[in-house]
Amino acid sequence: MDKRHVRIFTILFVIIGIVLVVLLLIANFKVGPYITNIEITESKRFKNQVIFNVEVGNYFFKFDKTTWCLLNDKEEVPDKDDNEWIKATEGYCSFTVESGDYFVYVKDKYGNINDVNSQSVEINKVLEVKTNKDTIYMWKGREEILEFEVLKLGNVSDEVKWESQNSNIASVDQNGKVTAIDYGTTVVKAISEEGIEGNVTVIVTDFITKPKINFNKSYIGCKQFSLDDANMIDEILFDRINDAGYGTRAGVIAAARFLTLEFNYRVHYFYENGRLNNYAPYHHVDGEGRYYHRGLYLNESKFKDIEASLVGPAIWGCDLKNFTDWGPYVSGRNYPNGLDCSGFVSWALLNGGFDVGDIGAGANAEHYDLDDLSTKVYITEELMNSGRVKVGDLIGNNGHMAILAGWDDNNYYIAESLNTTAGVVMTTVSRKNLVHNSIYEYIILMDDVYKEDGNYTNMW
């Protein structure tokens, strides 16, 4: 072949090469970008979702290699102008997604779309271990079973392991039963197989004791409790009521039992100084002898809750002027503040979820009092054997009111505040002696007031 033919073939080769390159460039401007990798990572912000990371590439010979991504839960190529497209940053697009099947699309500035990948996302993880309580309050020897719920996604175990940070204060078995060993505070944990924890603070305190009838408890002293102590005692009370059922018969019973049995101190008896909603012939209006608010009246922070005060304020246990002449009580003298009979009953009702107002025990029949709350039935053997009477009903006479707080085969147990018992106590009356008893003449059947029984028990 002479030089002339070589030159012609060279020119043709170059021309063909140029044409092929031009055609390749044109063709590749019509090709969408591509996905080089998909990676699933944890989302720190959303526990039930993950981060779906898409690594994208584009052809180097495009003048503008800007790339967008779109995640779809159906296999349908999106429109290039769809507003769901997000722009890739440094070669990555990120989406926050829940479990499901996803189809990944990428596009370039020229409108080329590539649907080259699909990905199934399955999230298998424990989101949270929830316990039925954040804090439990215990006396030494008390046992309480904790409940838990494992919130999870996908196919993971919902079993937990229980452990106590300090088993010298409280131990826990693998059924979640906590046993109080000694005074102090510890944390009991329900731990999932993935290491997610549900924590319960356990406080073992001598402010409370195993519920029992004890007339030898120390009286509340004046300013005995700090603000933190008083708040804790309130929280224990509320815990017991909530377990029983706030706004139910059982909630009122729990309040009455707490103050008479489980609280480790005795509340003084104190004659009322009058009522906020007063009536003749009483002229002294003073809430101090009848605490009107939820919780115990143990710290001066509660002064803000007192709506009216003639000679107070004075928390329970601190001296307050008395206006009644009766027996050992002399008008004008100071006595430790506490609760009278109707004050205690209305306190238990209020804490259990029933605000009956500022009413008395029925000393004056023409006024609305506690004996007017519901059906009044005089005590007879027939009544007590009829099945109509329940623990939580009120019991008393025309000048005294109490709460029937328990019964067994031999006795009735009555929560009350009496001047003769000098405070808030649980009194025992044998079944045979209740009928024709001089202190208890009738029962107020409270079904119409309570509506619901809650976690109702005849004994503690």
Secondary structure, 3 states (H helix, E strand, C coil): CCHHHHHHHHHHHHHHHHHHHHHHHHHHHCCCCEEEEEEEEECCCCCCCEEEEEEEECCCCCCCCCEEEEEECCCCCCCCCCCCCEECECCEEEEEECCEEEEEEEEECCCCEEEEEEEEECCCEEEEEEECCCEEEECCCCEEECCEEEEEECCCCCCEEEEECCCCCEEECCCCEEEECCCEEEEEEEEECCCCEEEEEEEECCCECCCCCCCCCCECCCCCCCHHHHHHHHHHHHHHHHHHCCCCHHHHHHHHHHHHHHECCECCECCCCCCCCCCCCCCCCCHHHCCCCCCCCCCHHHHHHCCCCCCCCCCCCCEEECCCCECCECCCCEEECCECHHHHHHHHHHHHCCCCCCCCCCCCCCCCCHHHCCEEEECCHHHHCCCCCCCCCEEEECCEEEEEEEECCCEEEEEEEECCCCEEEEEEEEHHHHCCCCCCCEEEECHHHHCCCCCCCCCC
